[in-house]
Amino acid sequence: MPSPTEIFGELTFNKKIMKEKLSKDIFEKMLNTIDKKDPLDQSLAADVAHAMKEWAISHGATHFTHWFQPQRGGTAEKHDAFITFDKEGNIIERFSASQLIQSEPDASSFPSGGMRSTFEARGYTAWDPATPAFLHEAENTRTLVIPSVFLSWTGDVLDIKTPLLRSMKALDDKVIKLQQLLGKRGVKSINVFAGPEQEYFLFSKDLYDTRLDLRVCGRTLFGAEPAKGQQMEDHYFGAIKPNVLRFMQDLDTQLFRLGIPAKTRHNEVSPNQFEIACIYEEANLAIDHNLQLMDIIKNVADQQDLVASLYEKPLAGVNGSGKHLNWSMGDNTGVNYLEPSKSPIKNLTFLMTVGAILLGVKKYGGLLRASVADAGNDHRLGANEAPPAIISVYLGEYLDGILNDIAGSGKFTEKKMADINLGVQNLPKVAKDTSDRNRTSPLAFTGNKFEFRAVGSTHNCSEPATIMNMIVAYGFEEIYNSLKNKKGDVKENAFLVLKDVFKKTESVRFEGDNYTASWHSEAKKRGLPNDKNTPKALRRMIAKESIALFEKYGILSKQELESKVEIKLEAYNKIKDIELKTALTITNTQVLPALAEYLGILASSASSVNACGIKASSLLEDVKTCDKIYGDIKKAAANLEKIITTCEKETDLFKEADTFSEKGEDSLNKLRTVVDKAETVIMADLWPMATYQDLLLKL
């Protein structure tokens, strides 16, 4: 493996390359756009486009593409060659300012959620200069990739990145107002940081290809419990197998070349499950990097005759995969607002940030749940490796005690405020012992950041990050409004406001085990929402107060939000429909024929034994058992087919989703129960697909 320092960012049009290729004045203006969030000076675009083209062509690129994040999920791109005609009709390579800034891909076949007709095809991609362009390699080709947002002809949001950028602007506005009220005039801009951790499975390609359910649905619809799953807990942080280590090394190499700071790699809880995490970066960049990472994981695995599965729950009975989203914020002075220090004013900012988060979760925690709602994640949330659908906040005993102390205080004297500062100042010293032991919490303070643990492994982190930014902006605005008209010492007044905040938000703080049934009962008493499936969660996104919040902060209009929910519901219903139909196909074309063949073998054996004058009572019992299983499968399959018909007749998206999530899932589980029973009695050579035991042990 080459040295990371030698290859890091070699396929990226980063600041180092820009400094070499651009004039000093243009480079400094680009830095202001990237680092200080200054509006893009479009007069720079021609020089930047020329430099970008020359750099890309020198590395073998022949095409460019605007790379964007449609609401269907994943990423999208349309490639254009650099070539054009000159005045004499000769072919030349050119990349203009207008080509860099904007492109017009056909938008007709992207889901629109009813915002436009299919024939209204026009959509625009616009360059996002805050994250660097890069070169994508495939076989012998290289393409210049330009990170972009995606908007309709009328300016409506068609992507997932645009709301993220708007939410960061909203947070910036609210935090700066509060900091100026506190006298911090040097705060000019707010930065949000993220560090997604990516979990994934690796499977043998040969075994994976035997499973129609994995290939079509991303998850197994059938599969008997293996004798050895994860119960020995020997895989977690265990020695990495040589072939997996080779895969990880190749993966790191590809990531480093693209400037993606891969940091850790290790075995996860389930056999064949692994995790990779990158160093924290500015949130927009970190999320773009995570999207690249997901594609690269799959490509590198494919090159090594493996299949990388990012699905949230590819196998039942063992841990699924999530993507913990580490979130923090700070400002242009370099201060992390979630990092306690010796400075009283910085610690006041720390406490206000915690307060803003608690206020946001208290009022809009259901939106955080909705931001990670889809068919795949519904199988994982609430299982033994993931938090429940109830959104609560874990602070750790020490920090929780500080908040309770503030909430229960009387008058705030200089001594009292000094004592609180000392307590917060001591937090880093005890953080390792108190802030990261509750792995069951969906939103946990972990020393100098919050970790949102409910994100699914396939998800674009832009969505939960957008909601997190928005509800924290709401929390900061609430604190500002409570503080702005108070007379007297601003610090003392701030503590009085925080006292009220910490009292009001006590219900969303929970230090116990989120997996227990008692917590579900307690959460209900506290009035915390518990949306256990996607259709329930998505209803919360289009509640009146949710729409009002999105519109107030300029993140999504009512029409855009309703469109987003419609797209998500359509995707959910299609996924469930595909799953149920795939289950029927596997049952009718693979499972029942295999069972029928086995029945024939058993019956023939029983007949042969009887012909020898020996009473084949045990064999006949086996024949009866298999025949009953065959009949039970036929009955369960027929019932599932009826449910599919019922769902497809439903014209209301929410009602269709409700039926799929309840009756559909119940019918599929009943079919699975009898199919899995068949797997345990049929001879191994006849079973038509790789078993769980094979998938988990053979890599």
QUIZILIN-V981359 format. One record per residue. RES is the residue in one small letter. SS is DSSP state (h for helix, s for strand, l for the rest). OMEGA is omega in whole degrees, 0 to 359 (NA if undefined). BURIAL is + if it has 9 or more other C-alpha atoms within 8 Angstrom, else -. Layout:
((RES;SS;OMEGA;BURIAL) (RES;SS;OMEGA;BURIAL))
//
This chain:
((m;l;178;-) (p;l;179;-) (s;l;179;-) (p;h;182;-) (t;h;180;-) (e;h;188;-) (i;h;188;+) (f;l;176;+) (g;l;184;+) (e;l;178;-) (l;l;185;+) (t;s;175;+) (f;l;189;+) (n;l;183;+) (k;h;179;-) (k;h;179;-) (i;h;179;-) (m;h;180;+) (k;h;180;+) (e;h;191;-) (k;h;186;-) (l;l;174;+) (s;l;183;-) (k;h;182;-) (d;h;181;-) (i;h;179;+) (f;h;181;+) (e;h;177;-) (k;h;176;+) (m;h;177;+) (l;h;179;+) (n;h;178;+) (t;h;183;+) (i;h;189;+) (d;h;184;-) (k;l;178;+) (k;l;174;+) (d;l;176;-) (p;l;181;-) (l;l;174;-) (d;l;187;-) (q;h;176;-) (s;h;179;-) (l;h;194;-) (a;h;182;+) (a;h;180;+) (d;h;180;+) (v;h;180;+) (a;h;180;+) (h;h;180;+) (a;h;181;+) (m;h;180;+) (k;h;181;+) (e;h;179;-) (w;h;182;+) (a;h;181;+) (i;h;180;+) (s;h;177;-) (h;l;173;-) (g;l;180;-) (a;s;178;+) (t;s;184;+) (h;s;173;+) (f;s;178;+) (t;s;169;+) (h;s;188;+) (w;s;186;+) (f;s;189;+) (q;l;182;+) (p;s;184;+) (q;l;176;+) (r;l;185;+) (g;l;181;-) (g;l;179;-) (t;l;181;+) (a;s;182;-) (e;l;172;-) (k;l;186;-) (h;s;174;+) (d;s;177;-) (a;s;177;-) (f;l;190;+) (i;s;171;-) (t;s;178;-) (f;s;171;+) (d;l;185;-) (k;l;181;-) (e;l;180;-) (g;l;178;-) (n;l;178;-) (i;s;174;-) (i;s;177;+) (e;s;183;-) (r;l;176;+) (f;l;188;+) (s;l;177;+) (a;h;181;+) (s;h;178;-) (q;h;178;-) (l;h;188;+) (i;h;188;+) (q;s;174;+) (s;s;182;+) (e;l;175;-) (p;l;175;+) (d;s;183;-) (a;l;190;+) (s;l;187;+) (s;l;172;-) (f;l;178;-) (p;l;184;-) (s;l;181;+) (g;l;177;+) (g;l;182;-) (m;l;179;-) (r;l;177;-) (s;l;181;-) (t;l;182;-) (f;l;178;-) (e;l;195;-) (a;l;192;+) (r;s;174;+) (g;s;183;+) (y;s;169;+) (t;s;180;+) (a;s;183;+) (w;s;172;+) (d;l;185;+) (p;l;183;+) (a;l;176;+) (t;l;190;+) (p;l;170;+) (a;l;182;+) (f;s;178;+) (l;s;176;+) (h;s;180;+) (e;s;173;-) (a;s;186;-) (e;l;181;-) (n;l;182;-) (t;s;172;+) (r;s;182;+) (t;s;175;+) (l;s;184;+) (v;s;184;+) (i;s;178;+) (p;s;189;+) (s;s;168;+) (v;s;186;+) (f;s;184;+) (l;s;176;+) (s;s;179;+) (w;l;180;-) (t;l;179;-) (g;l;178;-) (d;l;182;-) (v;s;177;+) (l;l;186;+) (d;s;182;+) (i;l;181;+) (k;h;184;+) (t;h;177;+) (p;h;177;+) (l;h;181;+) (l;h;178;+) (r;h;180;+) (s;h;178;+) (m;h;176;+) (k;h;179;-) (a;h;179;+) (l;h;178;+) (d;h;182;+) (d;h;185;-) (k;h;182;+) (v;h;181;+) (i;h;177;+) (k;h;180;+) (l;h;181;+) (q;h;177;+) (q;h;176;+) (l;h;178;-) (l;l;177;-) (g;l;181;-) (k;l;185;-) (r;l;182;-) (g;l;180;-) (v;l;184;+) (k;l;181;-) (s;l;181;+) (i;s;178;+) (n;s;174;+) (v;s;182;+) (f;s;180;+) (a;s;176;+) (g;s;180;+) (p;s;172;+) (e;s;187;+) (q;s;174;+) (e;s;181;+) (y;s;174;+) (f;s;168;+) (l;s;178;+) (f;s;170;+) (s;s;182;+) (k;h;180;+) (d;h;179;-) (l;h;180;+) (y;h;184;+) (d;l;177;+) (t;l;186;+) (r;l;178;+) (l;h;181;+) (d;h;177;+) (l;h;184;+) (r;h;184;+) (v;h;189;-) (c;h;182;+) (g;l;179;+) (r;l;177;+) (t;l;177;+) (l;l;177;-) (f;l;177;-) (g;l;179;+) (a;l;180;+) (e;l;181;-) (p;l;177;-) (a;l;179;-) (k;l;175;-) (g;l;179;+) (q;l;188;+) (q;l;180;-) (m;l;179;-) (e;l;183;-) (d;l;182;-) (h;l;185;+) (y;l;182;+) (f;l;178;+) (g;l;178;-) (a;l;183;-) (i;l;180;-) (k;l;183;-) (p;h;182;-) (n;h;176;-) (v;h;179;-) (l;h;177;+) (r;h;176;-) (f;h;182;+) (m;h;179;+) (q;h;178;+) (d;h;178;+) (l;h;179;+) (d;h;180;+) (t;h;180;+) (q;h;180;+) (l;h;180;+) (f;h;181;+) (r;h;179;+) (l;l;178;+) (g;l;180;+) (i;l;191;+) (p;l;178;-) (a;s;187;+) (k;s;185;-) (t;s;175;-) (r;s;181;+) (h;s;172;+) (n;s;175;+) (e;l;190;+) (v;l;183;+) (s;l;171;+) (p;l;180;+) (n;l;178;+) (q;s;186;+) (f;s;179;+) (e;s;172;+) (i;s;178;+) (a;s;181;+) (c;s;174;+) (i;l;181;-) (y;l;178;+) (e;s;172;+) (e;s;194;+) (a;h;181;+) (n;h;179;+) (l;h;181;+) (a;h;182;+) (i;h;174;+) (d;h;179;+) (h;h;179;+) (n;h;177;+) (l;h;175;+) (q;h;182;-) (l;h;181;+) (m;h;178;+) (d;h;183;-) (i;h;176;+) (i;h;182;+) (k;h;182;+) (n;h;180;-) (v;h;178;+) (a;h;181;+) (d;h;179;+) (q;h;183;-) (q;l;179;-) (d;l;174;+) (l;s;171;+) (v;s;176;+) (a;s;178;+) (s;s;176;+) (l;l;182;+) (y;l;186;+) (e;l;183;+) (k;l;182;+) (p;l;181;+) (l;l;175;+) (a;l;174;-) (g;l;174;-) (v;l;184;-) (n;l;171;+) (g;l;185;+) (s;l;176;+) (g;s;179;+) (k;l;181;+) (h;l;180;+) (l;s;176;+) (n;s;188;+) (w;s;174;+) (s;s;180;+) (m;s;179;+) (g;s;181;+) (d;s;185;+) (n;l;179;+) (t;l;179;-) (g;l;181;-) (v;l;170;-) (n;s;186;+) (y;l;178;+) (l;l;178;+) (e;l;177;+) (p;l;181;+) (s;l;178;+) (k;l;183;+) (s;l;179;-) (p;h;183;+) (i;h;176;-) (k;h;178;+) (n;h;173;+) (l;h;176;+) (t;h;177;+) (f;h;182;+) (l;h;178;+) (m;h;178;+) (t;h;176;+) (v;h;178;+) (g;h;179;+) (a;h;178;+) (i;h;180;+) (l;h;178;+) (l;h;179;+) (g;h;181;+) (v;h;179;+) (k;h;185;+) (k;h;190;-) (y;h;179;+) (g;h;178;+) (g;h;177;+) (l;h;175;+) (l;h;177;+) (r;h;181;+) (a;h;183;+) (s;h;180;+) (v;l;183;+) (a;l;168;+) (d;l;186;+) (a;h;182;+) (g;h;184;+) (n;h;177;+) (d;h;180;+) (h;l;186;+) (r;l;185;+) (l;l;180;+) (g;l;175;+) (a;l;188;+) (n;l;182;-) (e;l;184;+) (a;l;179;+) (p;l;177;+) (p;l;180;+) (a;l;177;+) (i;l;181;+) (i;l;175;+) (s;l;184;+) (v;s;176;+) (y;s;182;+) (l;l;188;+) (g;l;187;+) (e;h;185;+) (y;h;180;+) (l;h;177;+) (d;h;178;+) (g;h;178;-) (i;h;180;+) (l;h;178;+) (n;h;178;+) (d;h;179;-) (i;h;182;+) (a;h;183;+) (g;l;183;-) (s;l;172;-) (g;l;180;-) (k;l;179;-) (f;l;176;+) (t;l;176;-) (e;h;180;-) (k;h;180;-) (k;h;180;-) (m;h;177;+) (a;h;178;+) (d;h;178;-) (i;h;178;+) (n;h;179;+) (l;h;179;+) (g;h;179;+) (v;h;179;+) (q;h;180;+) (n;l;184;-) (l;h;179;+) (p;h;182;+) (k;h;183;-) (v;h;187;+) (a;h;182;+) (k;h;183;+) (d;h;190;-) (t;h;191;+) (s;l;187;+) (d;l;179;+) (r;l;183;-) (n;l;182;+) (r;l;181;-) (t;l;184;+) (s;l;178;+) (p;l;181;+) (l;s;189;+) (a;s;172;+) (f;s;184;+) (t;l;171;+) (g;l;178;+) (n;l;182;+) (k;l;169;+) (f;s;182;+) (e;s;177;+) (f;s;192;+) (r;l;184;+) (a;l;183;+) (v;l;178;+) (g;s;186;+) (s;l;178;+) (t;l;192;+) (h;l;167;+) (n;l;185;+) (c;l;177;+) (s;h;185;+) (e;h;176;+) (p;h;178;+) (a;h;177;+) (t;h;180;+) (i;h;180;+) (m;h;179;+) (n;h;185;+) (m;h;183;+) (i;h;175;+) (v;h;174;+) (a;h;176;+) (y;h;180;+) (g;h;178;+) (f;h;179;+) (e;h;178;+) (e;h;179;+) (i;h;179;+) (y;h;182;+) (n;h;179;-) (s;h;187;+) (l;h;195;+) (k;l;184;-) (n;l;179;-) (k;l;179;-) (k;l;180;-) (g;l;184;-) (d;l;185;-) (v;h;180;+) (k;h;178;-) (e;h;178;+) (n;h;179;+) (a;h;179;+) (f;h;176;+) (l;h;177;+) (v;h;180;+) (l;h;177;+) (k;h;180;+) (d;h;180;+) (v;h;184;+) (f;h;174;+) (k;h;185;+) (k;h;187;-) (t;l;182;+) (e;h;185;-) (s;h;181;+) (v;h;176;+) (r;s;180;+) (f;l;184;-) (e;l;186;+) (g;l;183;-) (d;l;182;+) (n;l;182;+) (y;l;189;+) (t;l;176;-) (a;h;181;-) (s;h;178;-) (w;h;178;+) (h;h;178;+) (s;h;181;-) (e;h;180;-) (a;h;178;+) (k;h;177;+) (k;h;181;-) (r;h;180;-) (g;l;180;-) (l;l;181;+) (p;l;179;+) (n;l;183;-) (d;l;192;+) (k;l;177;-) (n;l;187;+) (t;h;181;+) (p;h;177;+) (k;h;182;+) (a;h;184;+) (l;h;176;+) (r;h;181;-) (r;h;183;+) (m;h;181;+) (i;l;170;+) (a;l;184;-) (k;h;183;-) (e;h;177;-) (s;h;178;+) (i;h;181;+) (a;h;180;-) (l;h;178;-) (f;h;182;+) (e;h;181;+) (k;h;182;-) (y;l;175;+) (g;l;183;+) (i;l;174;+) (l;l;174;+) (s;l;177;+) (k;h;180;+) (q;h;180;-) (e;h;181;+) (l;h;178;+) (e;h;176;+) (s;h;179;+) (k;h;181;+) (v;h;178;+) (e;h;178;+) (i;h;180;+) (k;h;179;+) (l;h;178;+) (e;h;179;+) (a;h;180;+) (y;h;182;+) (n;h;179;+) (k;h;180;-) (i;h;180;+) (k;h;179;+) (d;h;179;+) (i;h;180;+) (e;h;183;+) (l;h;179;+) (k;h;177;+) (t;h;178;+) (a;h;178;+) (l;h;180;+) (t;h;180;+) (i;h;181;+) (t;h;187;+) (n;h;186;+) (t;h;182;-) (q;h;187;+) (v;h;182;+) (l;h;176;+) (p;h;179;+) (a;h;180;+) (l;h;178;+) (a;h;179;+) (e;h;179;-) (y;h;176;+) (l;h;178;+) (g;h;179;-) (i;h;180;-) (l;h;181;+) (a;h;178;+) (s;h;178;-) (s;h;180;+) (a;h;179;+) (s;h;180;+) (s;h;179;-) (v;h;179;+) (n;h;179;+) (a;h;178;-) (c;l;180;-) (g;l;179;-) (i;l;180;-) (k;l;185;-) (a;l;185;+) (s;h;181;-) (s;h;178;-) (l;h;179;+) (l;h;175;+) (e;h;178;-) (d;h;177;+) (v;h;179;+) (k;h;180;-) (t;h;181;-) (c;h;179;+) (d;h;178;+) (k;h;178;-) (i;h;179;+) (y;h;179;+) (g;h;179;-) (d;h;178;+) (i;h;179;+) (k;h;181;-) (k;h;180;-) (a;h;179;+) (a;h;179;+) (a;h;178;-) (n;h;179;+) (l;h;180;+) (e;h;177;+) (k;h;180;-) (i;h;178;+) (i;h;179;+) (t;h;179;-) (t;h;181;-) (c;h;184;+) (e;h;177;-) (k;h;183;-) (e;l;182;+) (t;l;179;-) (d;l;185;-) (l;h;181;+) (f;h;180;-) (k;h;177;+) (e;h;179;+) (a;h;177;+) (d;h;181;+) (t;h;178;+) (f;h;186;+) (s;h;182;+) (e;h;182;-) (k;h;180;+) (g;h;181;+) (e;h;179;+) (d;h;179;-) (s;h;178;+) (l;h;179;+) (n;h;178;-) (k;h;176;+) (l;h;180;+) (r;h;182;+) (t;h;183;-) (v;h;176;+) (v;h;178;+) (d;h;176;+) (k;h;178;+) (a;h;180;+) (e;h;184;+) (t;h;182;-) (v;h;184;-) (i;l;178;+) (m;l;189;-) (a;h;184;-) (d;h;182;-) (l;h;183;-) (w;l;194;+) (p;l;183;-) (m;l;178;-) (a;l;180;+) (t;l;175;-) (y;h;182;+) (q;h;177;+) (d;h;183;+) (l;h;184;+) (l;h;186;+) (l;h;186;-) (k;l;181;-) (l;l;NA;+))
//
